[in-house]
Amino acid sequence: MKKLLIAAAVSSVLVACNQADQNTSKETAQPEEVKETVVVEEVKMTPEQASAELNKLFQDNFQAGLALNPIQATAIGMPGYNDKLPNFLSPEYQEKSRQFSADWLEKVKKIDRSLLSGQDRLSYDVYLYNAELGKQGEQFPGELIPINQSSNIANFFAQLGSGQSFQPFKTVEDYDNWLKRIDGGVEIMKQAKTNMQMGIERGVTQPKALMEKVLPQLSAHLVDKVEDSVFYGPVKDMPEDFSEEDKARLTEAYSKAISEKLVPSYKELHDFIEQDYLPKARTTFGLSEHPNGEAWYNYQLKTFTTTDLTAEEIHQFGLAEVARIRGEMEQVMQEVGFEGTLADWFKYVQTNPEFYYDNEEDLLQGYRDLQDKVNKLLPSMFDIQPKSDYEVRAVEAFRAESAAGASYMSGTPDGSRPGIFYVNTFNLKGQPKFGMETLSIHEAAPGHHFQISLQQEVEGLPMFRRFGGLSVFSEGWALYAESIGKEMGMFTDPMQYYGRLSDEMLRAMRLVVDTGLHAKGWSRQKAIDYMSENSSMADTDVVSEVERYIAWPGQAVSYKVGQREISNMRADAEKRLGDKFDIREFHRQVLIDGSLPMPVLKTKINEWVESKLKS
């Protein structure tokens, strides 16, 4: 789905003529040849008026934008949208979305930025940055490749309908809402097929290797009995306080929707991909292989880093980081007394059973135990904490094979629905014990859960900032959070610190592999070989990671770029402030204003340092 830029604008300033002049009759008017010219002076806003107008209309426009993006409304717990799902892949929707963004961008620009200060100016800058960048991206036909193994409406829709995601299933109205939303999902899947057919005709297709992974994901929903469908989950978990009449009605309606709408839709999409799309899907892997592909990839890098770094600069940065981290890994080998090469070490940690759980529940409980441990250490580094909590859950079986090793889904701002730290238990060899501390820090606290929850809870921020986000900020912060683990009191075990290095190596390799695939013509196999040679990752994880980079060009480089930017800001602040530097205050400054483009964050931190130096 293209990200909808929820924006705000200011109303026009009405300039009134002098009332006496308006009421002058023909009888009393001066002759034409001597009629005086009325000079109208423009009414200028005061800073207070500009601030009030801007914030009111940020709020109003966010509400208006939810009609285009009702899924966001559901995700943040706003009622009134849970039955709606527009066909966001259709040409009509695409045009409506473009016009929406263009209209509001034009109106926002009418605000005199010089009248704004503090958060208002920051909001203005962030909005303009995001809106202008989104406008640049309209030239690239992402809607023609709407499905891949890592991200697709079919999987996302199944998550929502399973009853285990953020779609609510607590009341009878909730259950009826989902029945209405099903129709929207069916239409989108039909549109996905139409768009992919257009992609074939225009030479814009997904790689065959990725689409082959989509087929089993779709097949999982082609059930013979409705009770076996993931969409039947809410029926199995129907609240006991529902009346018998409602239970019977909803059970019948859900069964009919599964058998007559959902299963046929998934089968139609499955058969189209298998019979029509795969034979014509491309055998190359880089985004640059598409028409105008080089420009498309450069745009992706700009989007995901908010910098002007080139593909070559990012590639070289990655090579240097891989070399540095290999050196630190060798130090850990020496510390634990291991004799052999780094390749021997990788094999050792991959095959030694003491480093892995043999059942899913023990792994999940291990992460829940870490949740308690980390929470006790946070006050040493942070003087702010989110109100909401998070849960640890296994990735659902139907998407586990192609899903990432872990992920985070945010909760609601009021804490009524906690965040979810998803752990992929499909292959327990992909979840080593030595990687648990660093993964928990990244996905939960003080990483994604911490940062996103704090952002959502800041009531003074405009809604588009509270519920928006930039990969370079969120992923950069989460990787930075890993880097301060030792300072927090984590990684006291050398193997856990190796886990930290292993995760950082993954992010460093991403710099090399993503740019290699999309700018340097690397094959899928070359990328797999590179990652296998430089890590102890399980083979299944390596393949999943590489295919994720192919499917999502540019996103994977945001981690290390963002971390480097934040770390450099901290180093500069420490150097300039000396004894005045407080790590908790620095972290608050980074987090309290939500997700910011790196240039905007750098300016903000610099101004904070300047103010501290003057105090």
C-alpha positions in Angstrom: 0.0 0.0 0.0 1.3 3.4 -0.8 1.7 5.4 2.3 -1.0 8.0 2.5 0.4 11.4 3.5 -2.0 12.7 6.1 -1.6 16.5 6.0 -3.0 19.7 7.2 -3.7 23.1 5.7 -4.8 26.6 6.6 -8.0 28.3 5.4 -7.8 31.3 3.1 -7.6 34.7 4.8 -10.6 36.7 3.7 -10.0 40.3 2.9 -13.1 42.5 3.3 -13.6 45.8 1.5 -14.7 48.8 3.4 -18.3 48.4 4.3 -19.2 52.0 3.3 -17.7 51.5 -0.2 -19.8 48.2 -0.6 -23.0 50.0 0.2 -22.5 53.0 -2.1 -25.6 53.3 -4.4 -25.5 54.2 -8.1 -27.1 57.6 -7.3 -24.4 58.6 -4.8 -21.4 57.0 -6.6 -18.9 59.4 -8.1 -18.7 59.8 -11.8 -16.7 57.0 -13.5 -13.9 59.3 -14.6 -13.1 60.6 -11.1 -14.0 57.4 -9.1 -11.4 56.7 -6.4 -9.4 53.5 -6.3 -10.0 51.4 -3.2 -6.7 50.1 -1.8 -7.2 46.8 0.0 -4.5 45.9 2.6 -3.8 42.2 3.1 -4.6 41.1 6.7 -1.6 39.3 8.1 -1.7 36.6 10.7 0.0 37.0 14.1 2.3 34.1 15.2 -0.5 33.1 17.6 -3.1 33.0 14.9 -0.8 31.0 12.6 -0.1 28.5 15.3 -3.8 28.0 16.1 -4.8 27.7 12.4 -2.0 25.2 11.7 -2.7 22.9 14.6 -6.5 23.0 14.2 -6.3 22.1 10.6 -3.6 19.5 11.2 -6.2 17.8 13.4 -9.1 18.3 11.0 -7.1 17.0 8.0 -5.9 14.0 9.8 -9.6 13.1 10.4 -10.4 13.7 6.8 -7.5 11.5 5.7 -8.8 8.5 7.6 -11.6 8.1 5.1 -8.8 7.3 2.6 -6.9 5.2 5.1 -9.4 3.5 7.5 -7.0 0.8 8.4 -4.9 3.4 10.1 -7.9 4.4 12.1 -8.4 0.8 13.2 -4.8 0.4 14.1 -4.8 3.4 16.4 -8.1 2.5 18.0 -10.4 5.2 16.5 -14.0 4.0 16.1 -16.2 4.4 13.1 -13.9 3.0 10.5 -13.6 -0.7 11.3 -16.1 -1.8 8.5 -14.4 0.2 5.8 -11.6 -0.8 3.3 -11.3 1.2 0.1 -9.7 -0.4 -3.0 -6.4 1.4 -2.5 -4.9 -0.3 -5.6 -7.5 1.0 -8.0 -6.6 3.9 -10.4 -9.5 5.9 -9.0 -8.2 5.6 -5.5 -4.6 6.4 -6.6 -5.8 9.6 -8.3 -7.9 10.6 -5.3 -5.0 10.0 -3.0 -2.7 12.1 -5.3 -5.2 14.9 -5.4 -5.7 14.8 -1.7 -2.0 15.2 -1.0 -1.5 17.9 -3.7 -4.4 20.0 -2.4 -3.2 20.0 1.2 0.4 20.5 0.3 -0.6 23.6 -1.6 -2.6 24.9 1.3 0.0 24.2 3.9 2.6 26.2 1.9 0.4 29.3 2.4 1.4 29.3 6.0 4.2 31.8 6.6 6.9 29.6 8.2 8.6 32.7 9.7 5.5 33.1 12.0 6.0 29.6 13.4 8.3 28.4 16.2 9.1 25.4 18.3 6.9 22.4 17.6 4.8 24.2 15.0 7.9 24.9 12.9 9.0 21.3 13.4 5.6 20.0 12.3 5.6 22.3 9.3 9.1 21.1 8.2 8.3 17.4 8.7 5.0 17.6 6.8 6.6 19.5 3.9 9.5 17.0 3.8 7.2 14.0 3.7 4.7 15.5 1.3 7.3 16.6 -1.2 9.0 13.3 -1.1 5.8 11.5 -1.6 5.0 13.7 -4.6 8.4 12.7 -6.2 7.5 9.0 -5.8 4.3 9.3 -7.8 6.2 8.7 -11.0 7.1 5.1 -10.0 4.5 2.4 -10.6 4.6 0.6 -7.3 0.9 -0.3 -7.7 1.9 -2.7 -10.5 3.8 -4.9 -8.2 1.5 -5.0 -5.2 2.3 -8.5 -4.0 5.5 -10.2 -2.8 6.3 -12.9 -0.3 7.2 -10.4 2.4 4.3 -7.9 2.1 1.0 -8.5 0.5 -2.7 -7.7 1.1 -3.6 -11.4 1.2 -1.4 -12.1 4.2 -2.2 -8.8 5.9 -6.0 -9.4 5.4 -5.6 -12.8 7.0 -3.9 -11.3 10.0 -6.7 -8.9 10.5 -9.4 -11.5 10.1 -7.7 -14.1 12.3 -8.8 -12.2 15.4 -5.2 -12.0 16.6 -4.3 -8.6 15.2 -5.7 -5.1 15.7 -9.1 -5.7 14.1 -11.4 -5.7 17.1 -13.7 -8.7 17.8 -15.2 -7.9 21.1 -18.8 -6.9 20.4 -21.5 -8.0 17.9 -20.9 -4.7 16.1 -17.2 -5.6 15.7 -18.2 -9.0 14.2 -20.6 -7.3 11.7 -17.9 -4.7 10.9 -15.5 -7.4 9.7 -18.2 -9.0 7.5 -18.5 -5.6 5.7 -14.7 -5.2 5.5 -14.4 -8.6 3.8 -16.0 -7.2 0.7 -13.3 -4.5 0.5 -10.5 -7.1 0.9 -12.0 -9.2 -1.9 -12.1 -6.2 -4.2 -8.5 -5.4 -3.5 -7.3 -8.9 -4.3 -9.2 -8.7 -7.6 -7.5 -5.3 -8.3 -4.1 -6.8 -7.4 -4.6 -9.4 -10.2 -5.6 -6.6 -12.6 -2.6 -4.5 -11.7 -0.2 -7.4 -12.0 -1.5 -8.1 -15.5 -0.8 -4.5 -16.4 2.6 -4.9 -14.9 3.3 -7.8 -17.3 2.3 -5.7 -20.2 4.5 -2.8 -19.1 7.5 -4.9 -18.2 7.2 -4.2 -14.4 7.0 -7.6 -12.6 8.3 -9.2 -9.4 11.1 -11.7 -9.6 9.9 -15.2 -10.2 11.8 -16.5 -7.1 9.7 -14.3 -4.9 6.4 -15.1 -6.4 7.0 -18.8 -6.0 7.1 -18.2 -2.2 3.7 -16.4 -2.4 1.9 -19.6 -3.7 2.0 -21.6 -0.4 0.9 -18.5 1.5 -2.2 -18.3 -0.6 -2.7 -22.1 -0.6 -3.0 -22.0 3.2 -6.4 -20.3 2.8 -7.8 -22.8 0.3 -9.5 -24.9 2.9 -12.2 -27.6 2.3 -13.8 -27.0 5.7 -14.5 -23.4 6.9 -13.5 -24.4 10.4 -10.0 -24.9 9.2 -9.7 -21.3 7.9 -7.8 -18.7 9.8 -10.7 -16.5 9.2 -12.9 -18.8 11.4 -10.8 -17.9 14.4 -13.1 -15.2 15.6 -16.0 -17.6 15.5 -14.1 -20.1 17.7 -13.3 -17.3 20.1 -16.8 -15.7 20.1 -17.5 -13.9 23.4 -19.8 -16.0 25.7 -22.0 -13.0 26.5 -23.3 -12.9 22.9 -26.9 -14.0 22.6 -27.6 -17.5 21.1 -29.3 -15.7 18.2 -26.3 -13.6 17.4 -23.9 -16.5 17.8 -25.9 -18.6 15.3 -26.3 -15.7 12.9 -22.6 -14.7 12.9 -21.4 -18.3 12.7 -23.5 -18.8 9.5 -22.5 -15.4 8.1 -18.8 -16.1 8.7 -19.0 -19.6 7.3 -20.7 -18.3 4.1 -18.2 -15.5 3.7 -15.3 -17.9 4.0 -16.7 -20.4 1.5 -18.3 -18.1 -1.0 -16.0 -15.0 -0.9 -12.6 -15.6 0.7 -11.7 -19.0 -0.4 -12.7 -18.2 -4.1 -10.7 -14.9 -3.9 -7.6 -16.6 -2.6 -7.9 -19.4 -5.2 -8.4 -16.9 -8.1 -5.3 -15.0 -7.0 -3.3 -18.2 -6.5 -4.2 -19.6 -9.9 -3.5 -16.3 -11.7 0.0 -16.1 -10.2 0.7 -19.8 -10.8 -0.6 -20.0 -14.4 -0.3 -16.5 -15.8 2.2 -14.4 -13.7 5.0 -16.8 -12.9 5.8 -17.7 -16.5 6.2 -14.0 -17.3 7.8 -12.9 -14.1 11.4 -11.6 -14.4 14.5 -13.7 -13.7 16.5 -10.6 -12.6 16.4 -9.3 -9.0 17.3 -5.6 -8.8 14.9 -2.7 -9.0 17.2 -1.1 -11.5 16.2 -3.7 -14.0 12.8 -2.0 -14.3 12.1 0.8 -16.7 13.5 4.0 -15.1 14.8 1.6 -12.4 17.9 3.4 -11.4 16.0 6.5 -10.6 13.4 4.4 -8.8 16.1 2.9 -6.6 17.7 6.2 -5.9 14.3 7.5 -4.8 13.9 4.5 -2.5 17.3 5.3 -0.9 16.2 8.9 -0.3 12.9 7.8 1.2 14.5 5.3 3.6 17.5 7.3 4.7 16.3 10.9 4.4 19.9 11.7 3.2 21.6 12.2 -0.1 23.8 9.2 0.2 24.5 7.4 -3.1 24.3 3.7 -3.6 28.1 3.5 -3.9 28.6 5.5 -0.7 26.2 3.1 1.2 27.9 0.1 -0.3 31.4 1.2 0.8 30.1 2.1 4.3 28.7 -1.5 4.5 32.0 -3.1 3.5 33.9 -1.1 6.1 31.4 -2.0 8.8 31.5 -5.7 7.9 35.3 -5.7 8.3 35.1 -3.9 11.6 32.5 -6.2 13.1 34.4 -9.3 12.0 37.3 -8.1 14.0 35.2 -7.7 17.1 33.7 -11.2 16.6 37.3 -12.6 16.6 37.9 -10.9 19.9 34.8 -12.7 21.4 36.2 -16.0 20.0 39.4 -15.4 21.9 37.6 -14.4 25.1 35.7 -17.7 25.2 38.8 -19.7 24.3 37.7 -20.9 20.9 40.5 -22.0 18.5 39.9 -21.9 14.8 38.9 -19.5 12.1 35.9 -17.2 12.0 34.3 -19.6 9.5 34.9 -22.4 12.0 33.3 -20.3 14.7 30.2 -19.7 12.6 29.8 -23.4 12.0 30.3 -24.1 15.7 27.6 -21.7 16.9 25.2 -22.9 14.1 25.5 -26.6 15.1 26.0 -26.6 18.9 22.6 -27.6 20.3 23.3 -25.8 23.6 22.7 -22.5 21.8 19.1 -23.4 20.7 15.8 -24.2 22.2 14.0 -27.4 21.2 10.5 -26.1 21.7 8.6 -22.9 20.9 7.2 -22.2 24.4 10.6 -22.2 26.1 11.8 -19.7 23.5 8.8 -17.4 24.0 9.1 -17.6 27.8 12.7 -16.7 27.5 11.7 -13.4 25.8 9.1 -12.8 28.5 11.7 -13.2 31.1 14.0 -10.7 29.3 11.0 -8.3 29.2 11.1 -8.2 33.0 14.9 -7.9 33.2 15.2 -5.0 30.7 12.4 -3.0 32.3 14.3 -2.9 35.5 17.4 -1.5 33.8 15.7 1.2 31.7 15.8 4.0 34.4 19.6 4.2 34.3 19.4 5.4 30.7 15.9 7.0 30.4 13.9 9.4 32.4 10.8 8.8 30.3 8.9 5.5 29.6 5.8 4.6 27.7 2.5 3.9 29.5 1.7 1.0 27.4 3.1 -2.5 27.7 3.8 -5.2 25.1 3.2 -8.9 24.6 5.4 -11.6 23.2 3.8 -13.8 20.6 4.7 -16.4 17.9 4.3 -15.4 14.3 1.2 -17.0 12.9 1.8 -20.3 11.1 0.4 -19.2 7.7 3.0 -16.6 7.2 5.9 -17.9 9.3 7.9 -19.5 6.5 8.6 -16.2 4.7 8.3 -13.8 7.6 11.2 -12.0 9.3 12.8 -13.5 12.4 11.0 -10.9 14.5 8.8 -7.9 14.2 6.8 -5.4 16.2 3.2 -4.2 15.9 2.2 -1.1 17.9 -0.6 -1.0 20.4 -3.0 1.8 21.1 -2.0 5.1 22.7 -4.2 4.5 25.7 -2.7 1.1 26.4 -6.0 -0.7 25.9 -4.3 -2.9 23.3 -0.7 -3.6 24.0 2.1 -3.7 21.5 3.1 -7.1 20.1 6.6 -8.4 19.8 6.3 -11.2 17.2 8.9 -14.0 17.3 9.2 -16.3 14.3 9.4 -19.9 15.7 9.2 -21.6 12.2 12.8 -22.6 12.5 14.2 -22.7 16.0 17.7 -22.7 14.6 17.0 -19.2 13.4 16.4 -18.1 17.0 19.7 -18.7 18.9 19.8 -18.1 22.6 22.8 -15.8 22.2 20.7 -13.4 20.0 17.8 -13.0 22.5 19.0 -10.0 24.5 19.8 -7.9 21.4 16.6 -8.9 19.6 14.5 -8.0 22.6 16.2 -4.6 22.9 15.6 -3.9 19.2 12.0 -5.0 18.8 10.7 -4.1 22.3 12.3 -1.9 24.9 14.0 0.4 24.5 13.7 -0.2 20.8 10.5 -0.2 18.7 7.9 -0.6 21.4 9.6 2.1 23.5 10.0 4.6 20.7 6.7 4.1 18.9 4.6 4.0 22.1 6.2 7.2 23.4 5.6 8.9 20.1 1.9 7.9 20.1 1.5 9.1 23.7 2.7 12.7 23.1 -0.7 14.4 23.0 0.7 17.8 22.0 2.0 16.5 18.7 -0.2 16.7 15.6 -1.8 13.3 14.7 0.3 12.8 11.6 3.4 13.0 13.7 2.1 10.8 16.5 1.1 8.1 14.1 3.5 8.6 11.2 7.0 7.3 11.0 10.3 7.1 9.0 12.3 3.9 8.7 15.6 5.7 9.2 14.4 7.1 12.5 12.6 4.0 13.9 15.0 1.4 12.7 18.0 3.7 13.3 16.8 4.2 16.9 16.2 0.5 17.5 19.7 -0.4 16.3 21.1 2.5 18.4 19.2 1.0 21.3 21.1 -2.3 20.8 24.4 -0.4 20.8 23.8 0.9 24.3 23.0 -2.5 25.7 26.3 -2.8 27.6 25.8 0.6 29.2 22.4 -0.5 30.4 23.8 -3.6 32.0 23.1 -6.2 29.3 25.5 -8.4 27.3 27.5 -9.4 30.4 27.8 -12.9 28.9 30.3 -12.9 26.0 27.9 -15.0 23.9 25.1 -12.5 24.4 27.6 -9.8 23.2 28.4 -12.0 20.2 24.6 -12.0 19.6 24.7 -8.2 19.6 27.6 -8.3 17.1 25.8 -10.8 15.0 22.7 -8.6 14.7 24.9 -5.6 13.9 26.6 -7.7 11.2 23.2 -8.4 9.7 22.5 -4.7 9.4 26.0 -4.0 8.0 25.6 -6.8 5.4 22.3 -5.2 4.4 24.1 -2.1 3.3 26.3 -4.2 1.0 23.6 -6.6 -0.2 20.8 -4.2 -0.8 22.9 -1.9 -3.0 24.6 -4.9 -4.6 21.2 -6.3 -5.7 19.6 -3.1 -6.8 22.5 -1.0 -8.1 25.3 -3.4 -8.9 23.5 -6.3 -10.6 24.1 -8.9 -7.9 22.2 -12.2 -8.3 20.1 -13.7 -5.5 22.7 -16.4 -5.0 25.6 -14.0 -4.8 23.8 -12.1 -2.0 23.1 -15.4 -0.2 26.7 -16.5 -0.4 28.0 -13.1 0.9 25.7 -13.3 3.9 26.6 -16.9 4.6 30.3 -16.1 4.5 30.1 -13.3 7.0 27.6 -14.6 9.6 26.4 -17.6 11.6 22.9 -17.0 10.5 20.8 -20.1 9.7 20.4 -20.9 6.0 16.7 -20.3 6.1 17.2 -16.9 7.7 19.8 -15.9 5.0 17.4 -16.8 2.2 14.5 -15.0 3.9 16.6 -11.9 4.4 17.9 -11.7 0.9 14.4 -12.2 -0.6 13.1 -9.5 1.7 15.7 -7.0 0.3 14.7 -7.9 -3.2 11.1 -7.3 -2.4 11.6 -4.1 -0.4 14.4 -2.1 -2.1 16.2 0.4 0.1 14.5 -0.2 3.4 17.2 -2.4 4.7 19.9 0.3 4.6 17.9 2.6 6.9 19.1 0.7 10.1 22.8 1.4 9.9 22.4 4.8 8.4 20.0 5.9 11.1 22.2 4.4 13.9 25.3 6.2 12.6 23.4 9.5 12.4 22.1 9.2 16.0 25.4 8.0 17.4 27.3 10.8 15.7 24.8 13.3 17.2 25.5 11.8 20.6 29.2 11.9 20.2 29.1 15.5 19.1 26.9 16.5 22.1 29.1 14.7 24.5 32.2 16.4 23.2 30.7 19.9 23.2 28.8 19.6 26.5 31.4 17.7 28.6 30.1 17.5 32.2 26.8 19.1 31.2 25.9 16.0 29.0 23.2 13.8 30.5 22.5 10.6 28.6 18.9 10.4 29.8 18.3 14.0 28.7 19.8 13.3 25.3 17.6 10.2 24.8 14.6 12.3 25.8 15.5 14.9 23.2 15.8 12.2 20.5 12.5 10.5 21.3 10.1 13.1 22.6 9.2 14.7 19.2 8.6 11.5 17.4 10.0 10.3 14.1 12.0 13.0 12.3 14.0 13.1 9.1 17.7 12.9 10.0 18.5 16.5 8.9 15.6 17.8 11.0 16.7 15.8 14.0 20.3 16.9 13.6 19.2 20.6 13.7 17.0 20.0 16.7 19.8 18.3 18.7 22.3 21.0 17.8 19.9 23.7 19.0 19.4 21.7 22.3 23.2 21.6 22.7 23.5 25.3 22.0 20.8 26.0 24.6 22.7 23.9 27.2 25.9 25.7 26.5 24.2 29.1 27.2 22.6 27.9 30.4 
